[in-house]
Amino acid sequence: MTGQLGNVELQREERVALAVLSGEIDMSNATSVRHQIAEFVTPDDDAVVVDLSELEFIDSAGLHSLVELGNLLSERRQQLFLSTPSGSHVERALEIVGMRNSVPVHPSRDEALEAARASAVERRPVEPTDG
């Protein structure tokens, strides 16, 4: 199975955590992938973008892990954004399970990052002023 297992590349873009997934995400590694992403996210992050464009395969366990990640982030008052190319097999899987109804899905990583930053600015509380 070498080369097929899922890989998670984590980085930070300002106040947005970015996870780029590649390979295969299935029942053998979905929980581990979710934990890796969740542990990387800090309270200072406004949002998380998960880039699915390099995935070769994702099964129902992988999709369920994304739902669970979204729920965890929501509890932390953070938001999940996904990116996957239009027409890809991953986009079709997201459509089938109805994830587009609960998680913003963008056709590119840059668009997802831009949406995450814009949403964070809108949701960030106004700092009190000394007066």
N, C-alpha and C positions, 0 to 999 in steps of 0.2 A: 504493500500500500504506500510505499514511499513516493512522495511527490503529489499524491492525491489528497492527503490530509489537509485540513484547513490551516491557514496561516493568518495570523492577526498582526498587522503592523500598526502601531499606535504612535500618534504624534499630537501636538497641540498647536492650534492656530489661534492666537490671541486667547479668548476665553471660550473656545470651542474645542472639545476633544474630538479627534478624528481617528476612526478605526477603519483600516482598509483590509477587507477580508478577501482571501484568494484560496484557490483549491476547492475542497469540498467541505461543506458544513452539514453534518448528519448526526444521527443519534449517538455516534461514538465520540463526538467532540463538541456538540452544541452547547452543553452546560459549561464546559471549560472555556469556550470562546466567550460566552456571556460573562463569566466571572472575570476573565482577563480585561474585558472592556470596562465592566463595572468598577473593578479595583483601580483602574487607571484614572477614572473620572474623579475630580476633586470638587469640593464645595464651591470653589471659585469658578468652575466651568458653568457657563450659562446653558450650554446645549452639547449634544453629541451627534456627530454625523458618522453614519456607518456607510462606507462606500462598498457596494456589492458588485461593482462593475467587473471585478476580476474573478468572481466566483464561477467555478465550472459547474457546481451542483449545490443545491440546498434542498433538504427534505423537510417534512412536517416538523421534526424535532428542531431543526435550525430555525424555521419560521416561528415556532413557539418560543424559542429562546429570544428572538427579537421582540416578540410581544411582551415577554417577561422583563426584558431590559427596558422597554418603553414604560411599563408599569412602575418599575423601580425608580426610573428617572423622574416620573411624574410625582412620586412620593417625595422626592428630593427637590421638587419644584424646578426641574430641569426638563428639557424637551429633546426628543429623539427625531432626527431627520435621516432619511435613507436616500441613497443615490444608486441608480441602476439605469443603464441605457434603455431608451424606449424600444419596445419590441423584443427585449431579451427574454430568455426563459425565466430568469429571476423575476422580472417585472410581471410576467404572466402568473407566476406562482403567488406573488403578492396580491395580484388582482383576485385570483381564485379564492384566497382565504380572507379577502376583504380588508387587508391591512391599509389600503389607501384611504379607508374611511377614518382611521384613527391615527395614522402616522403620515406626515408629509413625505412624498416620494418625488425626487427630482431626477432629471435625465443625466445630470453631470455632478461631479463632486463640487466644482466651483459654484454651481447654482444652489446646491444644498448648503454649502458654507455661507453663501451670501444670505440665504433665507434664514439660517440659524442666527447669524449676527443681527439681522433686521428684527427678528422675533425677540431676541434677547434685549435689544435696546428698548423695544416697546414694553416688555414685561418687567424691566429692571425698576425697582422702586426709586422714587425721587429721594435724593439725599436731603435730610433736614438741614435747614440753614440756621446758623446762629443769628438771632435777631433780637 
